[in-house]
Amino acid sequence: MPRGPEDHDGYASSLEPTAFGADRRLRVLVVEDSVLDAQLVEANLADSQLGPYIDVQHVKSLADAEKLLAGETFDCILLDLGLPDGVGPQNVNYLRERNRKIPIVVMTGDDRDESGLRAIHYGAQEYLIKGQVEGDALTRIIRHATERNRLVMELEALREREYFLATHDPLTNLPNRQLFRDRAELALAQARRHDQKVALCFIDLDGFKPVNDIYGHAVGDELLRRVANELAHEVRQTDTVARIGGDEFAILLMPAGGRSEIENLAQRFAQRISDIQRVLDHDVHIAASVGVALYPEHSHTVDELLQHADMAMYCAKGARDKSVCTYDEKIAEAPASHARLAVELGKALNSDQLLPFYQPWWDIDEDRMAGVEVLARWQTPNGELIYPDDFLPATDNSSHLLELGKRMLTQAAQQWVRWREQNIVPPRVEVNLSLRELREQSYLEALLEASERAGLPASQLQIQISGRDLLRNRDTVTGNRIGYLRAQGVRIGLGNVDINTPAALLAPWQIDSIRLSRSWLPHDAAKGLNGQGRVLERMQEVARGKQCDLIVNGVETDSHYRTLREAGCRYLQGFWRAPASDGTALARLLRQAR
């Protein structure tokens, strides 16, 4: 675990002075090359009232003192300024550098006070003139020096603690945003001088909010501490790991290697986090989106590095097949590109260039098409098909998203009626909604009205919500909207669900189907499921417990089909049986399936 303020050197705070006596002997180290002077000091200490409780050791040089201090501790050092291996106040500095906790009282033969005062400037607590201090006066000087040093050390420890609390996150003990910025500024300055590279990784946790909401803050806090610990163990001493927000972390790599090396390391960060699957006896499922920006390739200031790494992180968050994204020109141009694309998309909606395609899923127990997922395709005037991943980002902050969803449902409902008019038993229709669409009550009412007007009964409609989005955003509004739809007879599907998702995260939701993401399926399933069989069984138990269908997506080969059938999977979707197609092509497939 990263170090906390209590781990830093310093004395425990106490208002009581140290009481020397039978229970606590006073240990004094005399560093004096003159045996006669050392014997005189020892005799004076022995003659004092505290004498029976004083232990004295004598060495003749700084080197001998250093060796002794390496294995023993003392309450005070009486230091001569004229030694064979050191002369003057620098002797104080020499010993202070090796042990700052032990107070030093300087012994000098210079009665003009100059060398003694200079020694105090170097860190001595007191000085005395040889031959002028005896007995109780000597022990009083030693005790005063001991107390002053204790108070100084406590003050320094308090200042260190105040600085630590001001510059570190109190939950994880990691540097906070301000300290991270300071270190990044220093790293860039050093990189400019030495022609080095610097990398900044911006990390956002996916799935933290549901863990916090379902299990409580104690589990959420422990999860953040675990993440901090995992990341801290993955970096070098020259790197910096910081918590800069609620579930946001940043890592400064200095010096940084090549781009592929950095991306591999960023992938390890993401893997370390996703490997955390149990916290305080609770199953958790989190992932990480990591954005990477490089100096001097992408940025020349700390603000630019943070901004570009943040943009890359959102790129990773929006990707379906990767958790790490490195900033590049394409990401830089994305806002302007999205703006241009949004304009073109508006024109396409007005000219009916957005078409529904239908991706069936199958009930292999009954050998029938169980339903079709409606997927939007943009068909340009020259006949080119543009897929959702290439144009949906342009709808995020525009009215096009709502219009597109309504348009797809209306056209799919009309197609369902045409299939029925052709004496084809039409399958259930599933449309995808974003959280933004789901949360707008008036929009949901308009969707259902459009569906009913087109002739599609609510009982034949299923609405799919991204599992990644829903499990990240557990709130009352979302739950109420789902309840409203189900009350109208609409089925609710949870899509793109990771197979390792804990049952507790799925428990609160009233759903009718769970569609697993395709990422867990091996490319060739002829040899089995690569150790995922037990995980699949657990997810099947979850589906049975919720009395909902479990749909396996990404079934592309006969080996997938055979292996999943043997594993007891009933609902399969993928190119293995049929790709997504328009309504006419799907009608032919429906006739063949009768």
N, C-alpha and C positions, 0 to 999 in steps of 0.2 A: 504494500500500500504506500502511496506517496507520503512523504514525511509531513507531520503536523507541527504546530508551534511547540508542543510539549517535547518534541524530539531534539530541539536545538539546545546547545550548551547553555548552562545558566544554573544559578542556585534556586532552590525552592524558596519562595518568598516567606520571610519570617520577621516579625518585629522584635523578637527576643534575641539579645546578644548571646554569643556562644559562651557557655559557662564551663571553664576549665577546672578540673579537680580530679578526684579519685575515679569518677566515672568517665571522664573525658580528658585525657592527658594532652598537654601542649607539646607538639613536636616541632622542633626548630632545627633548621639546617644552616650551619655556619660555613660560608665559603670564604676562606681566609688562608693565604699562603704562609702566614707567620704562625708557627705553632704556639709561640708565646702569647700572641694576641688572641688566638683562638681559646687557649686555656684560660685567659683572663675573662673572656666573655662567658665561658662555661662556668667559671667560679662565681661570677656576678649573678648569673641566673640561679645557680644552686643556693646562693645566700638569700634570695628573695623569698617572700612568703609563699609564692607559688612553686618554689624550687622543688619540693618533693614530687610534684606532678609534671615536671618538664623533662622531656627526652631530647637530648642534643646529639646531633651527628655532625662531624667535621670533615670537609674535603678541602683540598688545596688549590683546585683549579676549576674553571668553567666546564672543561671536558668531563672531569670527575663528577661535577654536579649534574651534568646532563645525563650521565649514565645512571646515577642514583635516582633521579627524578623519573626515569623511564619505568622504574618498577616500584617506587615507593611514593607516598604522599606526605606532605608536611603542612603545618599551619602557617609557618612563616619562614622566610629566608633572610638571614643576615649576610649581606654581601659586601665584601671588600672591593673597592674600586681599582686597586692596584694588584692585579694577578699576573702570573707568568704568561697566560694566554689571553689576556684582555685587560685593557687599562681604560679607566674613565667611565662616564655614564653609559657608554655603549654596552657595558656589561649587563646593565639592567635590561636593555632592549634585547640582548641575546637570550636571557632567561625568560623574559616575557613572551617572546615568540614561541617558546617551547612549552610554557605552561602559564596561562594568564590567570588561573584561578588562585595561585599562591601569592600572597602579598610579599613585597620585598622592602626590607629596611636596609638602607645603605650605610656602611661604616666608612668614614673618611678621616684621614689625618689632617685635612685642610680645614683650619678653624675660621677661614674667611667665608664659609657657607656657599661659595660659588659652585663647587662640584656637587655638593648635596642638593642644591636647588636645581641644577641641571639634571641630576638623576631623577628628581621628582617629575621634571618635564618629560623624561623618557618613560615614566610609569611607576616609579617607586612610590610607596605610600608614605615613607618618612625617611629621614636621615639622622644620624647621630655622629658626634665628634668622638673619636677614639679617646678613651681615658677620662671623658667628662660625664659619663653616665654609668651608674652603678645600681645593682640590686633591684629594688622594687621599681625604680624609675625605668630601668631597662625592660622589665616585664610589662610595665604600663605602656611603653611605646609599642611593644610587640602586640599587645592586646588591642590598642587603638588602631594600629595598622591593619590587624585582622578584621576588626569591625568595619573600618572604612572600606576595605577591599570587598567585604561581603555586600555592603550596601551598593557599592559601585557595580558589582557583578549582577545584583538583583535589578538595578536600574537598566543595565545593558540588556539583560534578559527580557525585561518589560518592553523596552524599545524594540527589541527583535520580534517579540510577540505582536506588538502593535503593527509593525511593518508587515509581518507575515499575514495578519488578519486583513490588512488593507490591500494586499496584493495577491491573496489566494482565495480560492473558493472554500468556504468553511465545511462543505459536505464532503468533498473528495480530496481536499488538501492540494489540489492542482493549482497552478497559476491561474489567475483570473484574466479577463480580457485586457485590462490595463497593463499588467505585467507581461502578458503575451505580446502586446504591441511594442513595449519597451525592448523586449528581447529580439523581436523581429527587426526593429530599427537598428539595433547593434549588429545583428546578423547581416543585414544588407550592407551596412557600412564596412564590415569586415570583408564581405564578399567582393565589394568594389575594390578594396585595397589589394586583395590577393587573387583576384580573377577567379572566384569560386561561384558555384551554383547554390541556390537556396530553393527548397520546395516547401509549399504550404498545403496541407491537407485539411479540408473543412469536412467535418463528419456530422451527419444528422441521424438520429436514431429513428428507425421505422418501427412502430408498434409500442413505443414507450407509454403513450397516453392511456391505452386500454389497460396495460399492466397496472399503472398508477390508479386508474379509476376502479378496477375490479378488485384488486388485492389491497389497496390502500397505500398511503405514503411511505409506510415503513418498508414495504417491499420495493416500491419505486426508488426510494433513497438508496437501499442496499444495491439495487440493480445499477444505479449510477456509479456507486462506489466500485462495483465489480468491473464495469466498463472502464473506469479510470485506471484500475489496477491492471487490467489486461493490456491497455494501450501503453501504460508506463513500462511494462515488462517487454514491450516489443521494440522500444527505441533505445538509442545510445545516450550516453551522458551528455553529449553535445547537443542533443535534440531537446525540444520542449513540447510537452503535452499540456494543454490547457482546457478548462471547461469555460466556455464563453457565453453560454446561455442555458436554458432549462434542460434540453436534451441535445445540446450542440457542443461539440468538442473541436479543437483545432490542434494540429501538430506541425511544428516547425522543424524541418530537417536541414541541418547545417553541419558540415557541407553535404550537398546532395549529389547523388550519382547520376547516371544516365536516365533517360525517360522511362525505359522499360523496367529498370531496377526500381525506380520510384513507384511505378504503377503496380509492380509485384508486391512491394511493401504495403501500398495502400490496400491491395486486395487482402493481404494478411490482416490488416487492421479490421476490415469488414468481416473476415472469417472469424477472428478472435471474438468479435462481438456476437455474431450469430451462433457461436458455439456455447454461449451462455443460455442454458435451457432450464435451469432450476435455481430459484432464489428463495431462501427461507422456506424451504419445503413446498414451494409452489412452482408448477410448470409455467414457463414463460416462453414467448416466441417473439424475438426482436431481430431486426436486421439493421444494416447501416448503409446509407448512401454517402459516398465519399467523392468530393470534388478536389482536384489537384490543380494548382497553378505554380508556375516556375519563374524564378529570377535567373538570368535576365531575359529569358525567352519570351515570357508573356507580360511581365510587369516590372516596373522600376521603382515602385514605392510600396510601402506596407498597405496603404489603402487600396491600391490596385490589386495587390496579391489577394487580400481578403475578398474584394469584390469579385475577382475572376474565379477564385476557388469556390465562392458561394454560387456563382452562376453554373460552374461545372457540377457542383453538388446537385443542383436542381435538375440538371441534365441527367445525372445518374438516377435521381429519384423518379424521373419520368420514363426511364428505359425499362423494358420488361426483362431483358436478358443480361443485365450487368449491374453491378453495384458501385463501380468506379468509373469516373469520367474525368478526363484531363482537358483543361481549357484549350480551345483552339479558335481559329477564325470563324468556323461555322457557328460555334456557340456565341461568339462576339456579335455575329450578324443576326442571330436568332430574333431579337426584338424587332428589328427593322424588317426582317424576312417575314415574321409573323404578321406584322402590320400589313405588308403587301399581300400576303396570303389571305388575310381576313377580308380584304377588299375583293379579291378574286373569288373567294368562297361565297360572298354575298351575291355576286353576279351569278355564280353557278346555281345557287338556291333559287334565284329568280328565273333562271332558264331551265329548271328541272334537270340539271346535270348530276344531281345526287340521287343515286339509285340504291335500293335495298338488294343485298345478296343474302342467301340463306345457307347457313352451315348446319346440317342436320346432326343430331345425336341419336343414338340407337339403343333400343332395349334389346340386348342380344338374347335374353331369356325367351322373349316372345318373337324375336326376329322381326321387329317393326321399327319404323321411325317414330321415336318418342316425341320429338320436337325439333324446331329449327331456331337457331340463333340468328337474329337479323344483324347484318354487318353492312355499314355504309360504304359505298364505292363512289368515287367522283369520276365520272366519265367525261373527259374533255371533248370538245368538238372534233378533234382529230382521232377520236376513238381510244385514246390512252386511258387506262384505269389507274387512278391514284388511290392508294390505300390509306386507311384511317391514321396510321402512325405518322403519315406525312402531312395531314391537314388538320387533324383534331387539335394539336397544340394551338392553332390559330383561333380556336373557339373559346379558349379558357376565359378570357375577359371580355367577351362580346355577346351580343344577343343571338349570334348565329348558333350557339350551342342549343338553346331552347328551341329555336326554329327547326334545327336539324333533327332533334329528338322527336318533335311532333310530326315532322314530315315523314321520318322513317316508320313510325308507328302507323300513321294513316295509310301509307302505301302498303305496308305489310298486312294491315287489316283488310284492305281492298283485295289484295292478292289471296288472302285466306278465303274470302267469299268467292272469288273466281274459281279456286280449286274445288270448292264445294259444288259450285254450279256445273263443273265438269265431271260430276259424280266421283270425285276423288275425296277420300276421307282425309281432311286436312289435319296436319299435326298442330300441337300447341306452338304458339309464337312467343319467342322471347326477345325482348328489346333491352338494350343496355342503357342505364341511367347513371349520370354522375351524381355525386353528393349534392352539388349545386342544384341540379334538377329535382332531386328527391326532396330537398328541404323546402321547396316552394309549393305550398299547399294549392294555391290557385293554378299553378302549372300542372300539378297532378290531376286536378279536377278537369282541366282542359284536355289532358291526354285521354282520360277515360271517356270523356264526352266524344272526342274525335273517334276513338276506337268503336264506341257503341254506334255512332252515326254511320260509320263505314260498314258495320255489320259483324264485328268481331266481339263475341261475348267475353265478359270479364273472366269467366272460368277458363277460357282458352288463351288467356294472356299471362305471360310470366315476365316479371321485371327483374333484371339481373343488376346487381350492384357490385362494384369491385370490392373483393374481400380486403385487399390491401388498404383501400381508403376507409372502408367501414370500420375495420378493426383498429385503425389509427384515430378514429373520430367518434368515440362512443359518447353520445349525448342524448338527452331526453327528446329533443326535436326530431332527430333521426328515427328514434324508436317509435315516436308517435306517428310519423309519416308511414312507416312500415306497417304499423297496426291499422292505419286507415286503409291502405291498399288491400291488405288481407281481408278486412271487413267487407270490402266491395267484391270479394271473390277472386282477386288477383293473386297469383302465386308469386313468391319472392325467392329469387336465386342469389346465391353468394358466389361470385366468380373469381377466378385467378387466386384461389386459396392455396397457400403453401401447405404441403403435406405434413409439416412438422408443427402446424398451429395447435397450441394446447386446447383441450376441450373447454377449459374454463373461459377462454376468450370467445368461443362460439356460443357458449351457453345462453347469454342474455338475448340473443336474436331469435325472433320468430321467422324461420325460413323453411322453404320447401325443397330446396336443393343446394348442394355444395358442389361447385365445379373446381376440381383440383387444377393447379397450374401445371403446365407441361414440363417445367424445369427438372422435376425429379425423375422422369422416365429416362432410362438409359437409351442410347441410340439403337443398340441391338439388345433386345430383351430375350434372345434365344437362350441365354445362360441364366436367366432370372432377373431379379429386380435390384441387383447390386446392394443387397443388404437392406433394402427398403420395404421388404415384405411385412415385417412386424409393424412398421410405421403405418403401412397401408391398412393392416388389420385394425390398428387403433382408430384410424379415421373412419373405417367402416363401422366400428362400434359406436363412434360419435354420431354418425348419420342414423344408425338404427335407433339410438337413444332419442334423437330429435325427430324421428319418424320422417326423415327427408331422404331424397334421392342423392346418391353420390355419383357424380359424373366425372369420368376420367377424360381429360382433354389431351390432345397431342398424340393420339393413337395413329401412327403413320404406317406401320408395317404389320405383316401377318404375325411376326413374332410377338409384337406388342399385343395383338388381339388374343393370341393363344395363351400367352402368359397371364394376361389380365383376366381372361375367362377362367383359367385354372385357379386364380386367386379369389374368385367369387365376385368379380366386378360385373355389374349388370348393365350400367349405362356408359357407353363409350362414344367419344366424339373425335373426329380427325380425318385426315386425307386417306386413311386406310380404306374407308368405304366410299367416301365422296368428298370432293372439295366444295367450297362455297360456290354457289351458282345463282343465276337469276331465277325468277319465278317459273319461266317456261321450262328451263332445263330441270328444275326440281320437280315439276309436274310429271315429266317423263320418268324420273326416278321413283316417284310415288306410285305411278302405275305399275312399274316393274316390281315394286315391293308388295303389291296386293296379292 
